[in-house]
Amino acid sequence: MLLDRRELIAAAAIVAPLVIAGRAFAAPQAGSRMLVVFLRGAYDAVNIIAPTGSDFYHISRPTIALGKPNPTDPNAPIALDADWSLHPALRESIYPLWQKKQIAFIPFVGTDDMSRSHFETQDTIELGQPIGGHRNYNSGFMARLASALGRDKPISFTDQLPLCFRGGPVIPNVALAAVGSKPAVPSKDAALIAAMYQGQHNGANDLGGSVAKGFQVRDAVFKTVDEEMKQASRGAVSPKGFEASARHIGRLMRDQFNLAFVDVGGWDTHVNQGGAQGYLATHIGELGRGLAGFANEIGADAWRNTTVVVVSEFGRTFHENGDKGTDHGHGSIYWVMGGGVHGGRMAGPQVALSQATLNQGRDLPVLTDYRSMIGGLAARQFGLGGDRLATVFPAVKPVDLSLA
């Protein structure tokens, strides 16, 4: 199929984030890796890592709250400490990591964005820029982190390059959900797109060569994962969802990439979200198995130097709504996991839960700025000094929660 010039330009806009700008993506030397997992839609953190030691929690959620921990009941939450418990859907996947002290949960974390808008707050997190000033949508915090590291091998496991990776070094992106189907852009069309940019430059970068190199990286990753899936399934339909994709991400990060991003949707639970069973339980179970699979596939050696950070744009209302769900909130609970993580604990400042301590009387307050948290983690894990760290999260001081 021939494409006219307008179609070529539209296709180029879609695949432009794949370009490499001369960057070689060889296997990383033994060193640190970081994967950021973004739960888009605002997951209900307090029904996953639940404050079951609080009577206020059970009063606030008469139909969806998790029960009290009970070691004899497989449907009961698992006590993490005197105050917090883990959702039973994570018993076989995440709880073993807690027992090994390889995961920490950070409650009362989030942004200073009070819009309660999915899109506004997702942008806030991905940009990592101060609230209230001019937003530079061509400068995401992970792109700035990649620039600060200098020796990185970044990738985004998404259909299009996310905001957090825009600007800085040019990042390849691959949507693993599409594996098992044909590449989004056929090879002949990719060649036409690369030819269209031949001879054009962006600064010192040859755009024609960069686009061609980007397609090569995309196709190599796509082919590798596609072949693995076909061999494992013996011709059956490829499994979908994060649980399957996370294992492929683990293998790719073990061998090729050390800074990555993936997003997982489906967390906006306004109606019938359920408690120990139901919609949210199903989704969190899939996420937990995916993360456990990632840890298994990346291998013991790489896992010791890998950190996975699970974030969401905001939490949800502490009180359940009239539809047995929860609405847009503020503070959340993030996860930090890895073989070298100082885990098995709730990290960061906390406050006793009551109507008086809720943000605006409705949701968790933010006591730890996510930029300070990730900044402190990056400082420890990658050895970033103050000057370089300041370029990642400007105007924010890192906080050391001793997570790595």
Sequence and secondary structure as in RCSB ss.txt:
>XXXX:A:sequence
MLLDRRELIAAAAIVAPLVIAGRAFAAPQAGSRMLVVFLRGAYDAVNIIAPTGSDFYHISRPTIALGKPNPTDPN
APIALDADWSLHPALRESIYPLWQKKQIAFIPFVGTDDMSRSHFETQDTIELGQPIGGHRNYNSGFMARLASALG
RDKPISFTDQLPLCFRGGPVIPNVALAAVGSKPAVPSKDAALIAAMYQGQHNGANDLGGSVAKGFQVRDAVFKTV
DEEMKQASRGAVSPKGFEASARHIGRLMRDQFNLAFVDVGGWDTHVNQGGAQGYLATHIGELGRGLAGFANEIGA
DAWRNTTVVVVSEFGRTFHENGDKGTDHGHGSIYWVMGGGVHGGRMAGPQVALSQATLNQGRDLPVLTDYRSMIG
GLAARQFGLGGDRLATVFPAVKPVDLSLA
>XXXX:A:secstr
    HHHHHHHHHHHGGG  TT       S  EEEEEEETT   GGGTEE TT HHHHHH TTT      TT TT
S EESSSS EE GGGTTTTHHHHHTT EEEEEEEE S     HHHHHHHHHH   TTS   TT  HHHHHHHHHS
S  EEE SSS  GGG SSS   B  GGGTTS  SS HHHHHHHHHHHTT EETTEEHHHHHHHHHHHHHHHHHHH
HHHHHHHHTTS    SHHHHHHHHHHHHHHT SEEEEEE      S   SSSSHHHHHHHHHHHHHHHHHHHH H
HHHTTEEEEEEES  B SS  TTSS  B S EEEEEE TT   SEE S     STTTSBTTTB    EEHHHHHH
HHHHHHH   HHHHHHHSTT         
